[in-house]
Amino acid sequence: MLNMSFKLKIVPIKAPTREEVYDVVVVGGGPAGLTAALYSARYELKTVVVTKLVGGYVTEATIVDDYPGLPDIPGEELVNKFVNHVKKYNVPIIQDEVVDMYRKDKLWCVKTVSEKELCGYAVIIAVGSEKRKLNVKGEEEFSGRGVSYCATCDGPLFKDKVVAVVGGGNSALTSAIYLASLASKVYIIHRRDEFRAFKVYVEKAMNNPKIEILKNSVVKEIIGDTRVRAVRIENRATGEEKVIEVDGVFVEIGLKPPREFFEKIGLEVDETGHAVVKVDRSTNLEGVFVAGDAAGGPYKYRFEQIITAAADGAIAADAAFKYILSVKKT
């Protein structure tokens, strides 16, 4: 799968040693994590960010038009602005994946794939969510050979070809609109009769002559040989099945939180697998905060937007600052 995402130009900062202790360790480098790091640094807390992907899924957005003051900005450009603001405060950004976390006296330490151990008085987890899969025959087999989860990454590979987008939310509709600028035809396959996406995106898709919408339909199988050739879909209302010839399938059916990781480290999760947080984004683990799309529970209003993720990061950083003040007094 060709990844055409931009590469962030992060100024190298002295790598932390295994013994180095921080005030705050931020896990995750999307809008929530980067904002948490910014606010932590502004509180003069010694802060480090460790993230698998700098910018998160915002980097995949062709255009962001709902972040105040920055209309019609490419996702990669918006992320660069976040990163440059954090860099202003000399916060190290380490590209690595956190796989475990444990308590050590008053500190929390995170362990990464590359066996780094970063410790801090507080940890702000802002890892976002992973993309959901269809879990149908052919999906795994043809992943990277016609099955994609990133329209902006792989869209150029399907110029003048026929593709299908599966989903009915904002990401599905915006992906379809973008792909229509490249492909000869785009099918939107949506399991419901109505879309969850914003009305403006629905109207743009419906008015695009290259886009055909198939409602009340689900993908039953992805068919191919060396690569994707077709999808078999079923109409949920009639039970009728048919095969549509396509060159690519873009899966945009939402996100899921890292439930297994949360349960592994002892975080309380809700019925959907999101970490249960209080109003200040604190959790059942003292000194551990969760911000952004990975947060859940009765005090979390679910509205997955860049601005709400950033707000969550700021709230978590403020709460972590107050927590650290209390810890250092004892």
Secondary structure, DSSP 8 states (H G I E B T S, - for coil): -----------------TT-EEEEEEE--SHHHHHHHHHHHHTT--EEEEESSTTGGGGG-S-B--STT-TTB-HHHHHHHHHHHHHTTT--EEE--EEEEEEETTEEEEEETT--EEEEEEEEE----EE-----BTTTTTBTTTEES-HHHHGGGGTTSEEEEE--SHHHHHHHHHHHTTSSEEEEE-SSSS--S-HHHHHHHHT-TTEEEE-SEEEEEEEESSSEEEEEEEETTT--EEEEE-SEEEE---EE--HHHHHHHT--B-TTS-EE--TTSB-SSTTEEE-GGGEESTT------HHHHHHHHHHHHHHHHHHHHHHHH-
